[in-house]
Amino acid sequence: MVECRLCLRLASFLDEVSCQHPDYFTAPVPSFGDSKAALLVVGLAPGMHGANRTGRPFTGDHAGILLFETLYRTGFSNQPQGADPQDGLTLTNCRITNAVRCLPPQNKPLPEEVARCNPYLQQELTTAPPPRVVVALGQVSHQAILKALSLKLRDYPFGHGLRYTLPSGHVLLTSYHCSRYNTQTKRLTAQMFHAVFDQAQQEIGYTS
């Protein structure tokens, strides 16, 4: 997967970033956590100085601040911070991945890039048998999950704090993305985000 160059625009952009930041990971970012975990968190794509730098989803990214604090609060991680791959962070019964594995320019992947990366997400969704709780962070991730499971968006519209039981047996929980823009504008508050993962915790029957 880390050798994938199917999206020429993304591959070329990674080459440019690698020249500017030769110590960065600058490759498709693999998932983090147990592949058979009961909770799968699906983000959008690596951030320039976050996962694209570290090679671990949400690590060192502003969005990771709220995510890892919340995972720690609900018992899915051993510490509330994840800034560096060598920081000792481990996940418990949780796995994190992205709808798009490569850094996109302006943090905006094209629809065809999301589609090309979808088989990797499909594999993530079928590795562990349902029932499994899947948290979609943002509308693009939500749509990618539905595509990976051959479901139609009109049957499962996106909104914050929604719950769907999918035909596959997965439980899909939806959240606004924990991006800097969403948190700073209060479109997404910590309380709103915590509520989604509190529900995930209850669905799994896992107590911290």
C-alpha positions in Angstrom: 0.0 0.0 0.0 2.8 2.5 0.8 4.1 2.1 -2.7 0.7 3.0 -4.3 0.9 5.8 -7.0 -2.4 5.3 -8.7 -3.4 8.9 -8.2 -0.9 10.9 -10.3 -1.8 14.2 -8.8 -1.3 13.0 -5.3 1.9 11.1 -6.1 3.3 14.2 -7.8 2.4 16.3 -4.8 4.0 13.9 -2.4 7.2 14.1 -4.5 7.2 17.9 -4.3 6.6 17.8 -0.5 9.4 15.2 -0.1 11.8 17.6 -1.8 10.8 20.3 0.6 10.7 18.1 3.7 13.1 15.1 3.1 12.6 13.9 6.7 8.8 13.6 6.3 7.0 10.2 5.7 5.4 11.5 2.4 3.8 8.2 1.3 0.4 6.6 1.7 -0.2 6.5 5.4 -1.2 3.0 6.8 -3.9 2.4 9.4 -3.0 2.4 13.0 -4.3 -0.1 15.6 -5.5 -3.7 15.7 -7.0 -4.7 12.4 -9.7 -6.7 14.2 -10.6 -3.9 16.7 -14.3 -3.4 17.5 -14.0 0.3 16.8 -12.9 1.7 13.4 -12.4 5.5 13.1 -12.4 6.8 9.5 -10.9 10.2 8.9 -10.5 12.2 5.7 -6.8 12.3 4.7 -3.3 12.9 6.2 -2.5 16.5 7.1 0.7 18.2 5.7 2.5 18.4 9.0 0.6 15.7 10.8 0.3 12.1 9.4 2.1 13.1 6.2 5.1 13.9 8.5 4.8 11.1 11.0 3.3 8.2 9.0 0.6 7.6 11.6 -3.0 8.8 11.2 -3.8 12.1 13.1 -0.4 12.1 14.8 0.9 15.7 15.2 -2.2 17.1 13.5 -4.5 19.7 15.1 -7.4 17.3 14.5 -5.6 14.7 16.5 -5.7 16.8 19.7 -9.4 16.3 20.2 -9.4 12.8 18.8 -6.7 11.3 21.0 -8.0 13.1 24.1 -11.5 11.6 23.4 -10.1 8.1 22.7 -8.2 8.3 26.0 -11.3 9.6 27.8 -13.3 6.6 26.6 -10.6 4.0 27.2 -9.6 3.4 23.6 -6.0 4.7 24.0 -3.4 4.7 26.8 -2.7 8.4 26.7 -4.4 11.6 25.7 -1.8 12.8 23.2 -0.3 11.5 20.0 2.3 13.8 18.6 5.0 11.5 17.4 5.2 7.8 16.4 7.7 7.2 19.2 5.5 8.6 21.9 4.3 5.2 23.2 0.7 5.7 22.2 -1.2 2.5 21.9 -4.9 1.9 21.0 -7.2 -0.6 22.8 -9.8 -2.3 20.6 -9.6 0.7 18.2 -8.2 1.3 14.7 -7.8 4.5 12.9 -7.7 4.9 9.1 -8.5 7.5 6.4 -10.7 7.6 3.4 -7.7 8.8 1.4 -4.2 7.6 2.4 -2.1 10.3 0.7 -1.8 14.0 1.5 -4.0 16.0 -1.0 -3.2 19.6 -2.0 -5.2 22.1 0.2 -6.5 19.1 2.2 -9.1 18.4 -0.6 -9.0 15.1 -2.4 -10.8 14.8 -5.7 -13.8 12.4 -5.9 -11.8 10.1 -8.2 -9.0 10.0 -5.7 -11.4 9.0 -3.0 -12.8 6.3 -5.3 -9.3 4.9 -6.2 -8.5 4.6 -2.5 -11.8 3.0 -1.6 -10.6 -0.6 -2.0 -8.2 -0.1 0.9 -11.2 1.1 3.1 -13.3 -1.8 1.9 -10.6 -4.1 3.1 -10.5 -2.4 6.5 -14.3 -2.8 6.8 -14.2 -6.5 6.0 -11.2 -7.6 8.0 -13.1 -7.8 11.3 -16.5 -9.4 11.3 -19.6 -7.4 12.3 -21.0 -6.3 14.5 -18.4 -3.5 14.5 -18.8 0.2 15.3 -17.5 2.5 12.6 -17.2 6.2 13.3 -17.2 8.5 10.2 -15.4 11.8 10.7 -16.9 14.1 8.2 -19.1 13.8 5.1 -16.4 12.6 2.7 -15.5 9.7 5.1 -19.1 8.9 5.5 -19.6 8.7 1.8 -16.5 6.6 1.3 -17.7 4.1 3.9 -21.1 3.7 2.2 -19.3 3.3 -1.2 -17.0 0.6 0.3 -20.1 -1.3 1.5 -22.1 -0.7 -1.8 -24.7 1.5 -0.1 -26.5 4.6 -1.3 -26.1 8.0 0.3 -29.8 8.8 0.0 -30.5 5.9 2.3 -28.0 7.0 4.9 -27.7 10.8 4.8 -24.9 12.5 6.7 -25.3 14.6 9.8 -23.6 14.9 13.1 -24.5 12.4 15.8 -26.5 10.0 13.6 -26.6 6.2 14.1 -27.3 3.6 11.4 -27.4 -0.2 11.5 -26.1 -1.2 8.1 -27.1 -4.4 6.2 -23.6 -5.7 6.8 -24.2 -5.6 10.5 -21.9 -2.6 11.1 -23.1 0.2 13.3 -22.2 3.5 11.7 -21.9 6.6 13.9 -21.4 10.0 12.2 -19.6 13.1 13.4 -18.4 16.3 12.0 -14.7 16.1 11.4 -12.5 17.2 14.3 -10.6 19.7 12.1 -9.2 23.0 13.3 -11.9 24.9 11.4 -14.8 22.9 12.9 -13.5 23.1 16.4 -12.5 26.8 16.3 -15.8 27.9 14.8 -17.6 25.7 17.4 -19.4 23.8 14.7 -18.0 20.9 16.6 -17.6 21.2 20.3 -15.7 18.8 22.6 -19.0 17.8 24.2 -20.5 16.9 20.8 -17.5 14.9 19.9 -17.4 13.1 23.2 -21.0 12.1 22.9 -20.3 10.2 19.6 -17.5 8.2 21.3 -19.5 7.7 24.4 -22.1 6.0 22.2 -19.4 4.0 20.5 -18.3 2.8 23.9 -21.8 1.8 24.8 -22.4 0.0 21.5 -19.3 -2.1 22.0 -20.0 -2.7 25.7 -16.6 -1.5 26.6 -16.0 0.5 29.8 -12.9 2.5 30.5 
